[in-house]
Amino acid sequence: MTKKENIDERLTKWNEIFHDLTLDSRDLIKDIKDMINYIAFSAMLMVTIGVAAILIAFLRQLETRYLAASFIIFSIMVGNASLLIRKWLKLRARYDKLSALQSKIDSG
């Protein structure tokens, strides 16, 4: 086998590898976006649970200690939700660039 044939064979193998990588990257980017959106959903769920704790205490006219406990639950949930939203914003900004690059590769 000549050197030229060897190089052509290697290029063909690399083209196959890059083709497989681009197909896999689409799925990977979609999975990453889904995971990032799950973080936002979790944050909204935490806030909802915190609000529900306070509403239950108010609507059932529970004692002050239960109202205080529900406020603590609300505070913890909102605190955790704010951390999740912060993480969601960071990840979304980071991976939107990757998604834009993938779109650019697909169109060009």
N, C-alpha and C positions, 0 to 999 in steps of 0.2 A: 504494500500500500504506500502510495506516495504521500509526501507531506501535504500537498494540496487536498487530496482525498481525505486525509486524516482531519484537517482543519474543517472541511465541509461537513464531515460526519459530526464533529464536535459542535459546530454551529447548529446543525439540525437538532441535536440533543438539547442544546441550550434553548432553542426556540420552543421546543416541546415543554421544557421546564417552565419557561416564562409564561407560556400559554396557560398551563395548569395553575400557576401562581395567580394570574389575573382572574381566573374563574373562581379560585378559592378566596381571593381577596374580596370579591363582591359579597360572598356569604359572610365572611368575617366582619366586614364593615356593617352589614345588616345586623348581625348578632350584637356587635358592640353598640349600635344605636338602640337596639331593643333593651339591652342592659342599662344603658344610660337613662332611657325613658322610665325604666322600672324604678330607678332611684327617685325620680321626680314623683312618680305615683306613690312610692312609700312615704315620701315627705308629706304629700297631701293627706294620706291615710293617717299619719301620726297627728296632724293638726286636727283632723276630724275626730279622732279618738279623744284628744284633749278637750275639744269643745263639747263633745258628748258628755264627758265626765262632769264638766261644770253645769251643763244644762240639766243633767239628771239630779244633781244636788239642789239646784234652784227650783226646778219644777216639782220635785217631791218635798220641797221645804224641809230638807234634812237639817240636822243640828249643825252648829258652827264648825265642829271638828270635822264633819264630813265635807262641808264646804271648803275648809282649809285643805283637806286631803285632795279634793278634786282640783283645787287650784294648783297644788303641788304637781299632780299628775299632768295638768295642762301645761305648766311651766316646763316640765321635763320633756314632754312631747314636742312642744314648740321649739325648745332648745335643740333637740335632736333633729327636728325637721329643718331648722335653719342651717345646721351643719350639712345635712344631706343636700339641701338646695345649693349651698356653696360648692359642694363637690360636683353636683350635677352641672352647674354653670361652667366649672373648670373643664370637666370632661367633654361637655358639649362643644366648647370653644376649641379644644384640642382635636377632637375627632371630626368636627365639621370641615376642618382643613383637609383631613384625609378623605372625607367623602367628596369634597370639591375636586381633589386630585383624581379620584377614581372616575368622576363624571367627565373630567377633562380627557382622561385616557380613553374612556369609552367613546367619546365623541370625535376624538382626533385620531 
